[in-house]
């Protein structure tokens, strides 16, 4: 019989295979990228119909923290759907170990006065 960690890893892999989309994750410290960006698989949460479209200014995704070399942190960047986002709150892992990230569209330095 498999242990819980093995079962949870299988559930995560199945969810990512069925619903996952590639995103680019970049660790950030002090507003500057650290290390190389990584392409990982994220599960994009369903939005309300009025918010539907290619990308919104706010998104919610779930990721497997095991796909990253360090835990996701607020302030890190995620690039997906043609938009770069800043990671906001990072929620506790679900029972299978996936963490939910709140993303806010990042303003380009060129967009600021």
N, C-alpha and C positions, 0 to 999 in steps of 0.2 A: 504494500500500500504506500502511496506517495505521501510525503509530508506536506504541510500547509504551504510552505514557501514554494515548493515545486508546483503545487496546484495553482497558486496565485500567479506565478510566472507564466504558466500556461494560459490562464485567463487573460492576463495582460497582453500576451503575444497574439491571442485570438482577437481581442478588441482592437489592437493596433493594426492587425492585418485587415480586419473588416471595415474599420472606420477611420483609420489613421491617415494623416496627410503629412508630407515632409515640411518641416520648418527649419530655419537656421537659428541656432541658439548661440548667443555670444555672452560670455561672462563679462561683467563690467565692475570696475572699482574706481570710485572718485570721478565718475562720468566718462572714463576712458576704457576702451576694450582691453581685455586681458586674455592672452592666449589666442588660440585659433578658434574661429567659429566652427560649430559642429552641426551637421544636418542630422536631425532626429525625427522621430515620428510622434506627432501630437494628435490627440482626438479633439476636434473642434466641437464645442458645445453648441447645441441648437439655439438660435436666437428667435425672438418674437418675429412674426411675419412683417411688422412695420419696420424692423431693423434688417430685414434680409437684403442680400446683395453680395457683391464680391468681398467687400471688407467694410467693417464699421470702425468707428473711432475707439470702440471698446470691444474686446473679445474675451472669451473664457476658453481655456484649453486644459486638457489633462495630459500629463507626460509621465513617463516612467523615470524617476530620478536616477535609476541605475544606468540610464543612457548618457548621463553627464559625469564628468570627472569630479565634480563637487555639487553640493546641494544647490538648487536654484535659489536665487536671492532677489528681493525687490531691487529694482534698478538695472537688472540684466536686460538684454535686448533679445527680442524674437522677431525675425523677419519672415513674413508669410503673406500670401494673397496680395503681393505687391506693396505691402506696407511694413514699416518698421515700428515695432511696439516696445514699450517699456514694461517690464514685469512689475506689477503692483503686489498686492497681497498673495502670498503663497500659503495655500491651505494644507492642513494636516493630511497625510496620506489616507486614502480610502482603505477598506479592509484588504484590498489586493496590492496596496503599495503605490498606487498612482497618486500624484499630487495635482491639485487644480491650481492654475495660475490665472490671475486676472491681468489682462493686458490693456494698456492705453496707448493709442497711436502716439508715436514720438514726433515732436516737432523738429524739423530740420534746423540746424543752426542758421541756414540761409533764410528761414521763415521768420526769425526773430528780429526785432528792431535793433 
